[in-house]
Amino acid sequence: MELGEALARGLRGHDVDVMFGVMGDANMYFADAFHKLQGTRFVASANESGAVLMAAGYAAVSGRLGVATVTHGAIANCVSALFDAARGRYPLLLVAGDTARSGGYHLQNIPQREVVAPTGAAYREVRSPETALTDLAAAVQQALADRRPVVLELPVDFQEADAPTTPVRVPAIFPGVLEPSREAMEEAASVIIGANRPLLLAGRGAATADVDSLRKLAERIGAPVATTLRGKGLFAGDPWDLGICGTLADPVASEVVANSDCIVAFGTSLSALTTLKGELLAGKRVVQIDTDPAAIGRYYPVDVAVMGDATVAAQSLTALMDEADAPAAAFRSEELADRLAAWAEQDRAPRTAASPLDLTGVMHRLNALVPPPRTLTVDGGRFCHEALRILQVADPTHYAHCLNVGHIGMSIGYGIGAATARPDLPALTVVGDGGFMLGGLTEFNTAVRHQTSMVICLINDGAYGAEYYRFVGKGLDPALTTFDWPGFAEIANALGGTGIRVEEWADFDRVGEAITTNAGPVLVEVILDRDDVPDPGEH
Ligand SMILES: Cc1ncc(C[n+]2csc(CCOP(=O)(O)OP(=O)(O)O)c2C)c(N)n1
């Protein structure tokens, strides 16, 4: 057997059944061998960047390893995607072909290790054909343990070398639960008991925690609940769910968070976006619970730091409250639940058929047309504040965050990856016209070729809206920010998918039909007046 095939089989042995990639001479035999294995899928992206974004989206919603492959030199096309996946903490393996070590001059030979270095991804080598399967196993293990991309360099000539005959043992890994210390729990409980207006905040690190244990604690201490953006959906349906804390907060939530005197944070690093650059933590006691020691106090100092599992910590805090016979705070009142419900109703206020399309209404319509449970990816741009605020998910793991470095154009790749990981769920991606042209157009056809079922809502305001409103606000000529694009619905049809142009509310009726009857991607081009889109942060 040749090594290319042995590596493909090795990957399968690590429970990998999907690989995204673009072929070239340095990875083609490996990719082909993987594709031919039973129970596998090779998703051929149009660009290497797309392959890495798809693998990241796959990892984000599945919690499994995302895998991509590129040929030698093409790693240069993966840089932004690697930055995003590394910062997003997605476990990802990128098998990157390389020029033969003995080969001398080659056009595609570039300093690959140096290209990857600043991205935050690890770089490892297949050292020799003999060690290849061990090198692969180590790379897989590192990606899962570190939750970041690992690039595995595969010299072109190794693919056709003889495979080693001794099999590699893949250990079964049994993850343990990190028990918080009794001392830390008592310290945390005394802070909570001393609070009058506690708030329970959960981030992506608590996404797989037992949510009932968190809810029970919140109820026991009398705290409303909130999440970070990446913890979105954890408390879906809870009458005291404030939604997202920080820059994306609704008005009632903003007021309640500002007014609280103690934050009990689970699985969040309390970033500047969640805490309004630390402003929301000022004057409050903060208890931070996380399994990752690097998350604790990463951005702002906290009062009590607890290293431990969210579920165990929540259960033991509830028990300590009972032991102390401590009363629940009155912060979680019926009045608050009523105010939250009233705000949600006002935000969702129905539009009349004759009223012009508006961004807020369009997002609520999308929630109804493609309701959770479904996966979600949202691109960057002026529209994204409303999209991230309004579009719900049933579970944080259904949301693949692709704004880890704030680049536009990544959502289509992430969305294809998410849809590939969860074919049992509908998939929704929201993107602007600028983001789609920057990084979505070519991969839209990937979704067509692979018949990926997804709804892409393209908010077309004919502008880089995020820049447009700033120029206009300053009284400057916005000419450089406006674009006369071709029709995106027509482009979607020409690329083999389904395109629907929405200029008035009634046009959405056709969207519902298309979603249920058409296979492959459906692109919904929503035309908005660029002078009528709310500025980010404006409600
Ligand atoms: C890779 C990258 N290039 C440029 C930018 C700067 N940028 C931020 S938002 C934006 C405009 C996006 O336009 P569009 O997708 O149409 O969304 P809109 O702002 O109009 O809602 C640009 C160019 C960026 N964030 N990332």
The ligand as an ORCA input file, in Angstrom:
! r2SCAN-3c Opt
* xyz 1 1
  C     -11.452     40.759      5.000
  C     -12.047     42.093      5.322
  N     -11.926     43.104      4.437
  C     -12.476     44.309      4.703
  C     -13.118     44.524      5.879
  C     -13.709     45.894      6.194
  N     -15.168     45.825      6.172
  C     -15.896     45.671      7.291
  S     -17.529     45.657      7.021
  C     -17.311     45.900      5.372
  C     -18.483     46.083      4.449
  C     -19.287     44.862      4.304
  O     -20.279     45.125      3.369
  P     -21.517     44.176      3.253
  O     -21.080     42.771      3.285
  O     -22.287     44.582      2.070
  O     -22.339     44.435      4.596
  P     -22.962     45.845      5.080
  O     -21.896     46.534      5.862
  O     -23.378     46.601      3.849
  O     -24.134     45.494      5.934
  C     -15.959     45.960      5.038
  C     -15.438     46.150      3.674
  C     -13.186     43.453      6.791
  N     -13.766     43.557      7.970
  N     -12.669     42.251      6.468
*
